[in-house]
Amino acid sequence: MLQIRGLTRRFDGVVAVAGIDLDMAEGEFVSIIGPNGAGKSTLFNLVSGLDRPDAGTVRFDGADVTGARPERLAARGLARTFQHGRVFGNLSVLDNVLIGAHTRLRRVRPWFAPLELGLAALRPRAVAVEEAALRAEAERILALFGERLLPRKDAPAYSLSYANRRRVEIARALALRPRLLMMDEPTAGMNESETAEMQALIAELKARGQTILLIEHKLEMVMRLSDRVLAMDDGRRIAEGPPAAVRNDPAVIEAYLGHAALGHAEAGA
């Protein structure tokens, strides 16, 4: 589904991503780990169209999408969330989720639909049917988060807690029905119980066959959920493979946990 070859990005002489290769199959769960500044989010930006690479290629579902704009990638079924949650604060929770389904709309609303003109009778029935179906689907997505979001579906997003705004962002991404879901630190800033809830949700998505590319600093989640792990440092791949193998790789221990941890791991070997 995803094929990355030699992906490279430089900023004023600093190489943020240096020749990264990565393959993902449909239904696979791959995590990217590494210390702050390793290039993980830059890699996400290159794949999701928020930035353009200086070299290398990205192929998604067989098509070359290198440097493609985010809306084109969204239309192809690629959705992502961000390290710092982004929601439309003045819109309701439900409307935030519905925005995620915009690429799936098949009917065009009349130009006067947003206006309070009392012209509801002129609104095509097909548009109303499609919108009702999308609203019902959005509510089903909100229900995945238990009581966290559905009872608040009509509340403005700015009134939500930090953790619930992160949940809304994921719900919006799911409304796209993504072929590939990219999540950038979905548990950042969450406490232990909130992290456990998010891990359970992501595990459910995986069980449903969702293809997921994850950036996450919480190694316990990475170890439990991932089929494979890519470790980065200074923009480069330093290890890739099954979670346990990557976690015990000396280069990963040194880069991710520090020299003291490396010495401890070697002593216990």
PyRosetta script that sets phi, psi and omega in degrees:
from pyrosetta import init, pose_from_sequence

init()
pose = pose_from_sequence("MLQIRGLTRRFDGVVAVAGIDLDMAEGEFVSIIGPNGAGKSTLFNLVSGLDRPDAGTVRFDGADVTGARPERLAARGLARTFQHGRVFGNLSVLDNVLIGAHTRLRRVRPWFAPLELGLAALRPRAVAVEEAALRAEAERILALFGERLLPRKDAPAYSLSYANRRRVEIARALALRPRLLMMDEPTAGMNESETAEMQALIAELKARGQTILLIEHKLEMVMRLSDRVLAMDDGRRIAEGPPAAVRNDPAVIEAYLGHAALGHAEAGA")
pose.set_psi(1, -41.8)
pose.set_omega(1, -179.9)
pose.set_phi(2, -125.6)
pose.set_psi(2, 130.8)
pose.set_omega(2, 178.2)
pose.set_phi(3, -134.4)
pose.set_psi(3, 117.4)
pose.set_omega(3, 179.8)
pose.set_phi(4, -114.1)
pose.set_psi(4, 131.6)
pose.set_omega(4, 180.0)
pose.set_phi(5, -134.1)
pose.set_psi(5, 119.3)
pose.set_omega(5, 172.8)
pose.set_phi(6, 60.0)
pose.set_psi(6, 31.1)
pose.set_omega(6, -174.5)
pose.set_phi(7, -67.4)
pose.set_psi(7, 127.5)
pose.set_omega(7, -173.8)
pose.set_phi(8, -139.1)
pose.set_psi(8, 138.4)
pose.set_omega(8, 175.5)
pose.set_phi(9, -142.1)
pose.set_psi(9, 128.9)
pose.set_omega(9, 179.8)
pose.set_phi(10, -117.5)
pose.set_psi(10, 145.0)
pose.set_omega(10, 175.0)
pose.set_phi(11, -128.9)
pose.set_psi(11, 107.8)
pose.set_omega(11, 177.9)
pose.set_phi(12, 49.8)
pose.set_psi(12, 46.0)
pose.set_omega(12, 177.3)
pose.set_phi(13, 88.1)
pose.set_psi(13, -13.0)
pose.set_omega(13, 177.3)
pose.set_phi(14, -90.7)
pose.set_psi(14, 126.3)
pose.set_omega(14, -179.8)
pose.set_phi(15, -88.2)
pose.set_psi(15, 107.1)
pose.set_omega(15, -178.6)
pose.set_phi(16, -83.1)
pose.set_psi(16, -35.3)
pose.set_omega(16, 175.6)
pose.set_phi(17, -133.9)
pose.set_psi(17, 125.6)
pose.set_omega(17, -170.0)
pose.set_phi(18, -122.6)
pose.set_psi(18, 91.8)
pose.set_omega(18, 171.2)
pose.set_phi(19, 62.8)
pose.set_psi(19, 44.4)
pose.set_omega(19, -177.4)
pose.set_phi(20, -77.9)
pose.set_psi(20, 133.7)
pose.set_omega(20, 171.0)
pose.set_phi(21, -113.6)
pose.set_psi(21, 140.8)
pose.set_omega(21, 176.3)
pose.set_phi(22, -159.9)
pose.set_psi(22, 136.2)
pose.set_omega(22, 173.2)
pose.set_phi(23, -120.4)
pose.set_psi(23, 140.1)
pose.set_omega(23, 174.5)
pose.set_phi(24, -133.3)
pose.set_psi(24, 135.3)
pose.set_omega(24, 175.4)
pose.set_phi(25, -96.3)
pose.set_psi(25, 160.5)
pose.set_omega(25, 177.7)
pose.set_phi(26, -60.7)
pose.set_psi(26, 134.8)
pose.set_omega(26, 179.4)
pose.set_phi(27, 83.9)
pose.set_psi(27, 0.6)
pose.set_omega(27, -177.9)
pose.set_phi(28, -86.0)
pose.set_psi(28, 152.7)
pose.set_omega(28, 177.7)
pose.set_phi(29, -120.0)
pose.set_psi(29, 111.1)
pose.set_omega(29, -178.7)
pose.set_phi(30, -119.6)
pose.set_psi(30, 132.5)
pose.set_omega(30, 177.1)
pose.set_phi(31, -111.1)
pose.set_psi(31, 147.1)
pose.set_omega(31, 175.3)
pose.set_phi(32, -114.3)
pose.set_psi(32, 124.4)
pose.set_omega(32, 179.8)
pose.set_phi(33, -123.2)
pose.set_psi(33, 167.9)
pose.set_omega(33, 178.7)
pose.set_phi(34, 152.4)
pose.set_psi(34, 161.8)
pose.set_omega(34, -179.8)
pose.set_phi(35, -68.1)
pose.set_psi(35, 168.1)
pose.set_omega(35, 175.4)
pose.set_phi(36, -57.3)
pose.set_psi(36, 137.9)
pose.set_omega(36, -179.4)
pose.set_phi(37, 84.2)
pose.set_psi(37, 7.2)
pose.set_omega(37, -178.1)
pose.set_phi(38, -73.5)
pose.set_psi(38, -17.9)
pose.set_omega(38, -179.4)
pose.set_phi(39, 106.3)
pose.set_psi(39, 10.0)
pose.set_omega(39, -175.0)
pose.set_phi(40, -64.4)
pose.set_psi(40, -52.3)
pose.set_omega(40, -178.1)
pose.set_phi(41, -68.6)
pose.set_psi(41, -32.7)
pose.set_omega(41, 175.2)
pose.set_phi(42, -62.6)
pose.set_psi(42, -41.2)
pose.set_omega(42, 176.3)
pose.set_phi(43, -60.2)
pose.set_psi(43, -44.8)
pose.set_omega(43, 176.8)
pose.set_phi(44, -58.0)
pose.set_psi(44, -44.0)
pose.set_omega(44, -179.0)
pose.set_phi(45, -62.2)
pose.set_psi(45, -37.3)
pose.set_omega(45, 179.3)
pose.set_phi(46, -68.6)
pose.set_psi(46, -40.2)
pose.set_omega(46, -179.1)
pose.set_phi(47, -72.0)
pose.set_psi(47, -38.1)
pose.set_omega(47, -174.0)
pose.set_phi(48, -90.1)
pose.set_psi(48, 2.5)
pose.set_omega(48, 173.1)
pose.set_phi(49, 88.6)
pose.set_psi(49, 5.8)
pose.set_omega(49, 177.4)
pose.set_phi(50, -80.4)
pose.set_psi(50, -13.5)
pose.set_omega(50, 177.5)
pose.set_phi(51, -146.5)
pose.set_psi(51, 160.1)
pose.set_omega(51, -179.3)
pose.set_phi(52, -111.8)
pose.set_psi(52, 137.3)
pose.set_omega(52, -179.4)
pose.set_phi(53, -75.7)
pose.set_psi(53, 155.2)
pose.set_omega(53, 172.1)
pose.set_phi(54, -81.8)
pose.set_psi(54, -24.2)
pose.set_omega(54, 178.3)
pose.set_phi(55, -157.8)
pose.set_psi(55, 161.2)
pose.set_omega(55, 177.0)
pose.set_phi(56, 98.0)
pose.set_psi(56, 173.8)
pose.set_omega(56, -177.1)
pose.set_phi(57, -135.4)
pose.set_psi(57, 153.6)
pose.set_omega(57, 173.2)
pose.set_phi(58, -127.4)
pose.set_psi(58, 124.9)
pose.set_omega(58, 175.1)
pose.set_phi(59, -117.6)
pose.set_psi(59, 131.7)
pose.set_omega(59, -179.5)
pose.set_phi(60, -127.2)
pose.set_psi(60, 120.6)
pose.set_omega(60, -179.8)
pose.set_phi(61, 54.7)
pose.set_psi(61, 39.3)
pose.set_omega(61, 175.2)
pose.set_phi(62, 88.9)
pose.set_psi(62, -9.7)
pose.set_omega(62, -177.3)
pose.set_phi(63, -107.2)
pose.set_psi(63, 144.1)
pose.set_omega(63, 175.6)
pose.set_phi(64, -76.5)
pose.set_psi(64, 113.8)
pose.set_omega(64, -178.3)
pose.set_phi(65, -118.1)
pose.set_psi(65, 22.6)
pose.set_omega(65, -179.2)
pose.set_phi(66, -57.7)
pose.set_psi(66, 120.9)
pose.set_omega(66, 178.6)
pose.set_phi(67, 74.4)
pose.set_psi(67, 7.9)
pose.set_omega(67, 179.7)
pose.set_phi(68, -65.8)
pose.set_psi(68, 149.7)
pose.set_omega(68, -179.7)
pose.set_phi(69, -71.1)
pose.set_psi(69, 153.5)
pose.set_omega(69, -177.4)
pose.set_phi(70, -56.2)
pose.set_psi(70, -38.1)
pose.set_omega(70, -177.6)
pose.set_phi(71, -66.2)
pose.set_psi(71, -32.8)
pose.set_omega(71, 177.1)
pose.set_phi(72, -68.1)
pose.set_psi(72, -41.2)
pose.set_omega(72, 179.1)
pose.set_phi(73, -68.3)
pose.set_psi(73, -38.0)
pose.set_omega(73, 177.0)
pose.set_phi(74, -61.5)
pose.set_psi(74, -41.3)
pose.set_omega(74, 179.2)
pose.set_phi(75, -63.6)
pose.set_psi(75, -27.1)
pose.set_omega(75, 177.9)
pose.set_phi(76, -84.0)
pose.set_psi(76, -9.5)
pose.set_omega(76, 176.4)
pose.set_phi(77, 106.6)
pose.set_psi(77, 22.6)
pose.set_omega(77, 176.6)
pose.set_phi(78, -105.8)
pose.set_psi(78, 122.7)
pose.set_omega(78, 179.2)
pose.set_phi(79, -125.4)
pose.set_psi(79, 149.0)
pose.set_omega(79, 179.1)
pose.set_phi(80, -142.8)
pose.set_psi(80, 157.8)
pose.set_omega(80, 169.2)
pose.set_phi(81, -115.4)
pose.set_psi(81, 171.7)
pose.set_omega(81, -172.1)
pose.set_phi(82, -119.4)
pose.set_psi(82, 157.6)
pose.set_omega(82, -179.7)
pose.set_phi(83, -59.7)
pose.set_psi(83, -38.1)
pose.set_omega(83, 175.6)
pose.set_phi(84, -110.9)
pose.set_psi(84, 109.5)
pose.set_omega(84, -170.7)
pose.set_phi(85, -50.4)
pose.set_psi(85, 136.7)
pose.set_omega(85, -178.6)
pose.set_phi(86, -122.5)
pose.set_psi(86, 115.3)
pose.set_omega(86, 175.4)
pose.set_phi(87, -130.7)
pose.set_psi(87, 163.3)
pose.set_omega(87, 174.5)
pose.set_phi(88, -89.5)
pose.set_psi(88, 99.8)
pose.set_omega(88, -168.7)
pose.set_phi(89, -59.9)
pose.set_psi(89, -35.4)
pose.set_omega(89, -175.8)
pose.set_phi(90, -87.1)
pose.set_psi(90, -4.8)
pose.set_omega(90, 175.8)
pose.set_phi(91, -93.3)
pose.set_psi(91, 156.3)
pose.set_omega(91, 177.0)
pose.set_phi(92, -68.7)
pose.set_psi(92, 163.8)
pose.set_omega(92, 176.3)
pose.set_phi(93, -57.3)
pose.set_psi(93, -45.3)
pose.set_omega(93, -178.4)
pose.set_phi(94, -63.5)
pose.set_psi(94, -42.4)
pose.set_omega(94, -179.9)
pose.set_phi(95, -66.6)
pose.set_psi(95, -34.0)
pose.set_omega(95, 175.1)
pose.set_phi(96, -59.2)
pose.set_psi(96, -42.6)
pose.set_omega(96, -179.5)
pose.set_phi(97, -69.1)
pose.set_psi(97, -40.1)
pose.set_omega(97, -179.3)
pose.set_phi(98, -62.2)
pose.set_psi(98, -31.8)
pose.set_omega(98, 178.0)
pose.set_phi(99, -57.9)
pose.set_psi(99, -33.7)
pose.set_omega(99, 179.8)
pose.set_phi(100, -64.1)
pose.set_psi(100, -19.3)
pose.set_omega(100, -177.9)
pose.set_phi(101, -95.3)
pose.set_psi(101, 9.4)
pose.set_omega(101, -172.0)
pose.set_phi(102, -63.0)
pose.set_psi(102, -31.5)
pose.set_omega(102, -178.2)
pose.set_phi(103, -72.6)
pose.set_psi(103, -13.1)
pose.set_omega(103, -177.6)
pose.set_phi(104, -95.4)
pose.set_psi(104, -4.9)
pose.set_omega(104, -178.9)
pose.set_phi(105, -63.2)
pose.set_psi(105, 132.4)
pose.set_omega(105, 178.4)
pose.set_phi(106, -107.7)
pose.set_psi(106, -20.4)
pose.set_omega(106, -178.9)
pose.set_phi(107, -109.6)
pose.set_psi(107, 142.6)
pose.set_omega(107, 179.0)
pose.set_phi(108, -98.3)
pose.set_psi(108, 128.2)
pose.set_omega(108, 177.8)
pose.set_phi(109, -70.2)
pose.set_psi(109, 147.8)
pose.set_omega(109, 176.6)
pose.set_phi(110, -59.8)
pose.set_psi(110, 152.6)
pose.set_omega(110, -177.5)
pose.set_phi(111, -60.9)
pose.set_psi(111, -24.7)
pose.set_omega(111, -176.7)
pose.set_phi(112, -92.5)
pose.set_psi(112, -0.1)
pose.set_omega(112, -173.9)
pose.set_phi(113, -56.8)
pose.set_psi(113, -38.8)
pose.set_omega(113, -178.9)
pose.set_phi(114, -73.5)
pose.set_psi(114, -10.7)
pose.set_omega(114, -174.6)
pose.set_phi(115, -89.9)
pose.set_psi(115, 142.7)
pose.set_omega(115, 179.0)
pose.set_phi(116, -85.1)
pose.set_psi(116, 76.6)
pose.set_omega(116, -174.9)
pose.set_phi(117, -111.0)
pose.set_psi(117, 2.7)
pose.set_omega(117, -178.5)
pose.set_phi(118, 65.6)
pose.set_psi(118, 30.4)
pose.set_omega(118, -176.5)
pose.set_phi(119, -107.8)
pose.set_psi(119, 30.2)
pose.set_omega(119, -176.4)
pose.set_phi(120, -57.3)
pose.set_psi(120, -29.3)
pose.set_omega(120, -178.1)
pose.set_phi(121, -66.5)
pose.set_psi(121, -22.4)
pose.set_omega(121, -179.3)
pose.set_phi(122, -88.1)
pose.set_psi(122, -3.2)
pose.set_omega(122, -178.5)
pose.set_phi(123, -77.4)
pose.set_psi(123, 122.2)
pose.set_omega(123, -177.3)
pose.set_phi(124, -57.1)
pose.set_psi(124, 138.8)
pose.set_omega(124, -178.7)
pose.set_phi(125, -62.0)
pose.set_psi(125, -34.7)
pose.set_omega(125, -179.1)
pose.set_phi(126, -61.7)
pose.set_psi(126, -35.9)
pose.set_omega(126, 178.3)
pose.set_phi(127, -65.7)
pose.set_psi(127, -45.3)
pose.set_omega(127, -179.3)
pose.set_phi(128, -62.6)
pose.set_psi(128, -40.6)
pose.set_omega(128, 179.8)
pose.set_phi(129, -64.6)
pose.set_psi(129, -43.9)
pose.set_omega(129, 179.9)
pose.set_phi(130, -63.5)
pose.set_psi(130, -43.8)
pose.set_omega(130, -179.1)
pose.set_phi(131, -64.4)
pose.set_psi(131, -39.6)
pose.set_omega(131, 178.5)
pose.set_phi(132, -64.0)
pose.set_psi(132, -39.9)
pose.set_omega(132, 178.9)
pose.set_phi(133, -65.4)
pose.set_psi(133, -40.4)
pose.set_omega(133, 179.4)
pose.set_phi(134, -67.4)
pose.set_psi(134, -37.9)
pose.set_omega(134, 178.1)
pose.set_phi(135, -64.0)
pose.set_psi(135, -41.5)
pose.set_omega(135, 178.6)
pose.set_phi(136, -63.7)
pose.set_psi(136, -39.9)
pose.set_omega(136, 178.4)
pose.set_phi(137, -66.3)
pose.set_psi(137, -40.7)
pose.set_omega(137, 178.5)
pose.set_phi(138, -61.4)
pose.set_psi(138, -38.4)
pose.set_omega(138, 178.0)
pose.set_phi(139, -67.4)
pose.set_psi(139, -35.9)
pose.set_omega(139, 176.4)
pose.set_phi(140, -65.5)
pose.set_psi(140, -37.4)
pose.set_omega(140, 177.1)
pose.set_phi(141, -65.7)
pose.set_psi(141, -43.9)
pose.set_omega(141, 178.0)
pose.set_phi(142, -59.9)
pose.set_psi(142, -33.3)
pose.set_omega(142, -179.8)
pose.set_phi(143, -66.6)
pose.set_psi(143, -20.5)
pose.set_omega(143, 176.8)
pose.set_phi(144, -61.8)
pose.set_psi(144, -23.1)
pose.set_omega(144, -176.7)
pose.set_phi(145, -95.7)
pose.set_psi(145, 20.0)
pose.set_omega(145, 178.6)
pose.set_phi(146, 63.6)
pose.set_psi(146, -134.9)
pose.set_omega(146, -179.1)
pose.set_phi(147, -88.8)
pose.set_psi(147, 6.9)
pose.set_omega(147, -176.1)
pose.set_phi(148, -71.4)
pose.set_psi(148, -37.7)
pose.set_omega(148, -171.1)
pose.set_phi(149, -120.5)
pose.set_psi(149, -41.8)
pose.set_omega(149, -172.6)
pose.set_phi(150, -56.7)
pose.set_psi(150, -44.3)
pose.set_omega(150, 177.6)
pose.set_phi(151, -65.2)
pose.set_psi(151, -14.2)
pose.set_omega(151, -178.3)
pose.set_phi(152, -107.5)
pose.set_psi(152, 18.2)
pose.set_omega(152, -171.4)
pose.set_phi(153, -60.1)
pose.set_psi(153, -28.5)
pose.set_omega(153, -178.5)
pose.set_phi(154, -96.8)
pose.set_psi(154, -0.7)
pose.set_omega(154, -179.9)
pose.set_phi(155, -79.7)
pose.set_psi(155, 147.0)
pose.set_omega(155, 175.3)
pose.set_phi(156, -66.5)
pose.set_psi(156, 142.9)
pose.set_omega(156, -175.3)
pose.set_phi(157, -62.2)
pose.set_psi(157, -28.3)
pose.set_omega(157, -179.6)
pose.set_phi(158, -65.3)
pose.set_psi(158, -18.9)
pose.set_omega(158, -177.9)
pose.set_phi(159, -84.5)
pose.set_psi(159, -4.5)
pose.set_omega(159, -176.1)
pose.set_phi(160, -82.3)
pose.set_psi(160, 158.2)
pose.set_omega(160, 171.4)
pose.set_phi(161, -68.6)
pose.set_psi(161, 165.3)
pose.set_omega(161, 178.9)
pose.set_phi(162, -56.9)
pose.set_psi(162, -46.4)
pose.set_omega(162, -177.8)
pose.set_phi(163, -62.8)
pose.set_psi(163, -38.6)
pose.set_omega(163, -180.0)
pose.set_phi(164, -71.5)
pose.set_psi(164, -31.2)
pose.set_omega(164, 174.6)
pose.set_phi(165, -64.8)
pose.set_psi(165, -38.5)
pose.set_omega(165, 176.1)
pose.set_phi(166, -63.0)
pose.set_psi(166, -38.4)
pose.set_omega(166, 178.5)
pose.set_phi(167, -65.2)
pose.set_psi(167, -40.5)
pose.set_omega(167, 178.3)
pose.set_phi(168, -61.5)
pose.set_psi(168, -40.0)
pose.set_omega(168, 179.9)
pose.set_phi(169, -61.7)
pose.set_psi(169, -42.1)
pose.set_omega(169, 178.1)
pose.set_phi(170, -67.7)
pose.set_psi(170, -41.0)
pose.set_omega(170, 177.4)
pose.set_phi(171, -59.9)
pose.set_psi(171, -40.4)
pose.set_omega(171, 178.5)
pose.set_phi(172, -62.9)
pose.set_psi(172, -41.3)
pose.set_omega(172, 178.0)
pose.set_phi(173, -63.9)
pose.set_psi(173, -38.8)
pose.set_omega(173, -179.4)
pose.set_phi(174, -68.1)
pose.set_psi(174, -27.2)
pose.set_omega(174, 180.0)
pose.set_phi(175, -64.9)
pose.set_psi(175, -19.4)
pose.set_omega(175, 176.8)
pose.set_phi(176, -73.5)
pose.set_psi(176, -12.7)
pose.set_omega(176, -170.3)
pose.set_phi(177, 55.2)
pose.set_psi(177, 59.6)
pose.set_omega(177, -170.6)
pose.set_phi(178, -68.7)
pose.set_psi(178, 141.5)
pose.set_omega(178, 168.2)
pose.set_phi(179, -75.0)
pose.set_psi(179, -35.4)
pose.set_omega(179, 176.1)
pose.set_phi(180, -130.0)
pose.set_psi(180, 124.0)
pose.set_omega(180, 177.7)
pose.set_phi(181, -108.0)
pose.set_psi(181, 119.2)
pose.set_omega(181, 179.4)
pose.set_phi(182, -106.5)
pose.set_psi(182, 122.4)
pose.set_omega(182, -178.5)
pose.set_phi(183, -121.6)
pose.set_psi(183, 123.2)
pose.set_omega(183, -178.4)
pose.set_phi(184, -102.0)
pose.set_psi(184, 101.6)
pose.set_omega(184, 178.5)
pose.set_phi(185, 48.9)
pose.set_psi(185, 63.5)
pose.set_omega(185, -177.7)
pose.set_phi(186, -64.6)
pose.set_psi(186, -18.6)
pose.set_omega(186, -179.8)
pose.set_phi(187, -103.6)
pose.set_psi(187, 8.8)
pose.set_omega(187, -179.5)
pose.set_phi(188, -58.7)
pose.set_psi(188, 130.5)
pose.set_omega(188, 178.8)
pose.set_phi(189, 79.9)
pose.set_psi(189, 2.4)
pose.set_omega(189, -179.7)
pose.set_phi(190, -92.8)
pose.set_psi(190, 148.9)
pose.set_omega(190, 176.2)
pose.set_phi(191, -80.2)
pose.set_psi(191, -176.5)
pose.set_omega(191, -173.5)
pose.set_phi(192, -62.3)
pose.set_psi(192, -44.9)
pose.set_omega(192, -177.9)
pose.set_phi(193, -69.7)
pose.set_psi(193, -38.7)
pose.set_omega(193, 177.6)
pose.set_phi(194, -65.2)
pose.set_psi(194, -38.6)
pose.set_omega(194, 177.3)
pose.set_phi(195, -63.4)
pose.set_psi(195, -40.9)
pose.set_omega(195, 179.6)
pose.set_phi(196, -63.3)
pose.set_psi(196, -40.3)
pose.set_omega(196, 177.4)
pose.set_phi(197, -63.3)
pose.set_psi(197, -43.4)
pose.set_omega(197, -179.6)
pose.set_phi(198, -65.5)
pose.set_psi(198, -39.6)
pose.set_omega(198, 178.4)
pose.set_phi(199, -62.1)
pose.set_psi(199, -40.2)
pose.set_omega(199, 179.1)
pose.set_phi(200, -65.0)
pose.set_psi(200, -39.8)
pose.set_omega(200, 178.3)
pose.set_phi(201, -64.4)
pose.set_psi(201, -45.8)
pose.set_omega(201, -179.2)
pose.set_phi(202, -64.7)
pose.set_psi(202, -37.0)
pose.set_omega(202, 176.4)
pose.set_phi(203, -62.5)
pose.set_psi(203, -37.4)
pose.set_omega(203, 178.0)
pose.set_phi(204, -66.6)
pose.set_psi(204, -41.2)
pose.set_omega(204, 177.5)
pose.set_phi(205, -61.7)
pose.set_psi(205, -41.8)
pose.set_omega(205, 177.5)
pose.set_phi(206, -61.6)
pose.set_psi(206, -43.3)
pose.set_omega(206, -179.9)
pose.set_phi(207, -62.4)
pose.set_psi(207, -27.3)
pose.set_omega(207, 178.3)
pose.set_phi(208, -80.0)
pose.set_psi(208, -5.5)
pose.set_omega(208, 178.1)
pose.set_phi(209, 96.2)
pose.set_psi(209, 9.9)
pose.set_omega(209, -179.9)
pose.set_phi(210, -67.2)
pose.set_psi(210, 130.8)
pose.set_omega(210, 174.0)
pose.set_phi(211, -78.0)
pose.set_psi(211, 126.4)
pose.set_omega(211, -171.8)
pose.set_phi(212, -133.8)
pose.set_psi(212, 132.2)
pose.set_omega(212, 170.3)
pose.set_phi(213, -116.3)
pose.set_psi(213, 118.7)
pose.set_omega(213, -169.0)
pose.set_phi(214, -121.6)
pose.set_psi(214, 135.5)
pose.set_omega(214, 163.8)
pose.set_phi(215, -104.9)
pose.set_psi(215, 128.5)
pose.set_omega(215, -177.2)
pose.set_phi(216, -156.9)
pose.set_psi(216, 135.8)
pose.set_omega(216, 177.5)
pose.set_phi(217, -89.3)
pose.set_psi(217, -18.3)
pose.set_omega(217, -177.0)
pose.set_phi(218, -84.4)
pose.set_psi(218, 102.1)
pose.set_omega(218, -170.7)
pose.set_phi(219, -64.7)
pose.set_psi(219, -30.7)
pose.set_omega(219, -179.9)
pose.set_phi(220, -60.4)
pose.set_psi(220, -43.0)
pose.set_omega(220, 177.6)
pose.set_phi(221, -64.0)
pose.set_psi(221, -44.1)
pose.set_omega(221, 179.9)
pose.set_phi(222, -59.6)
pose.set_psi(222, -45.2)
pose.set_omega(222, -178.0)
pose.set_phi(223, -65.9)
pose.set_psi(223, -36.1)
pose.set_omega(223, -177.1)
pose.set_phi(224, -75.5)
pose.set_psi(224, -35.1)
pose.set_omega(224, -168.5)
pose.set_phi(225, -101.6)
pose.set_psi(225, -27.6)
pose.set_omega(225, -166.9)
pose.set_phi(226, -78.6)
pose.set_psi(226, 142.8)
pose.set_omega(226, 166.5)
pose.set_phi(227, -82.3)
pose.set_psi(227, -39.7)
pose.set_omega(227, 176.4)
pose.set_phi(228, -141.1)
pose.set_psi(228, 158.6)
pose.set_omega(228, 179.1)
pose.set_phi(229, -130.6)
pose.set_psi(229, 134.9)
pose.set_omega(229, 172.3)
pose.set_phi(230, -109.2)
pose.set_psi(230, 122.2)
pose.set_omega(230, 177.9)
pose.set_phi(231, -103.6)
pose.set_psi(231, 133.2)
pose.set_omega(231, -179.2)
pose.set_phi(232, -122.8)
pose.set_psi(232, 152.3)
pose.set_omega(232, 171.2)
pose.set_phi(233, -155.0)
pose.set_psi(233, 133.5)
pose.set_omega(233, -178.3)
pose.set_phi(234, 52.2)
pose.set_psi(234, 37.4)
pose.set_omega(234, 176.4)
pose.set_phi(235, 82.4)
pose.set_psi(235, -3.1)
pose.set_omega(235, -174.6)
pose.set_phi(236, -112.5)
pose.set_psi(236, 153.9)
pose.set_omega(236, 173.0)
pose.set_phi(237, -78.7)
pose.set_psi(237, 124.7)
pose.set_omega(237, 177.8)
pose.set_phi(238, -108.9)
pose.set_psi(238, -15.6)
pose.set_omega(238, 176.8)
pose.set_phi(239, -166.0)
pose.set_psi(239, 153.8)
pose.set_omega(239, 174.4)
pose.set_phi(240, -156.6)
pose.set_psi(240, 139.7)
pose.set_omega(240, 178.4)
pose.set_phi(241, 155.7)
pose.set_psi(241, -163.4)
pose.set_omega(241, 177.2)
pose.set_phi(242, -58.1)
pose.set_psi(242, 150.0)
pose.set_omega(242, -175.4)
pose.set_phi(243, -52.8)
pose.set_psi(243, -47.4)
pose.set_omega(243, -176.3)
pose.set_phi(244, -63.9)
pose.set_psi(244, -39.7)
pose.set_omega(244, -179.7)
pose.set_phi(245, -65.4)
pose.set_psi(245, -41.5)
pose.set_omega(245, -179.7)
pose.set_phi(246, -68.6)
pose.set_psi(246, -40.6)
pose.set_omega(246, -178.7)
pose.set_phi(247, -62.0)
pose.set_psi(247, -33.4)
pose.set_omega(247, -177.6)
pose.set_phi(248, -94.7)
pose.set_psi(248, 4.5)
pose.set_omega(248, 179.0)
pose.set_phi(249, -71.1)
pose.set_psi(249, 126.1)
pose.set_omega(249, -178.0)
pose.set_phi(250, -55.8)
pose.set_psi(250, -37.5)
pose.set_omega(250, 179.8)
pose.set_phi(251, -65.0)
pose.set_psi(251, -36.1)
pose.set_omega(251, 178.8)
pose.set_phi(252, -70.7)
pose.set_psi(252, -43.9)
pose.set_omega(252, 179.1)
pose.set_phi(253, -59.1)
pose.set_psi(253, -43.9)
pose.set_omega(253, -178.7)
pose.set_phi(254, -66.3)
pose.set_psi(254, -44.1)
pose.set_omega(254, -176.4)
pose.set_phi(255, -74.4)
pose.set_psi(255, -39.9)
pose.set_omega(255, -170.4)
pose.set_phi(256, -90.7)
pose.set_psi(256, -34.9)
pose.set_omega(256, -174.7)
pose.set_phi(257, -114.2)
pose.set_psi(257, -15.8)
pose.set_omega(257, 176.9)
pose.set_phi(258, 104.3)
pose.set_psi(258, 164.9)
pose.set_omega(258, -176.1)
pose.set_phi(259, -63.4)
pose.set_psi(259, -34.6)
pose.set_omega(259, -179.1)
pose.set_phi(260, -63.6)
pose.set_psi(260, -41.7)
pose.set_omega(260, 178.8)
pose.set_phi(261, -65.4)
pose.set_psi(261, -36.9)
pose.set_omega(261, 177.6)
pose.set_phi(262, -61.3)
pose.set_psi(262, -45.3)
pose.set_omega(262, 179.2)
pose.set_phi(263, -62.2)
pose.set_psi(263, -37.7)
pose.set_omega(263, 178.4)
pose.set_phi(264, -65.4)
pose.set_psi(264, -41.7)
pose.set_omega(264, -179.3)
pose.set_phi(265, -64.1)
pose.set_psi(265, -41.4)
pose.set_omega(265, -180.0)
pose.set_phi(266, -66.2)
pose.set_psi(266, -37.0)
pose.set_omega(266, -179.3)
pose.set_phi(267, -65.8)
pose.set_psi(267, -32.5)
pose.set_omega(267, -177.9)
pose.set_phi(268, -88.1)
pose.set_psi(268, -4.7)
pose.set_omega(268, -176.9)
pose.set_phi(269, -71.8)
pose.dump_pdb("model.pdb")
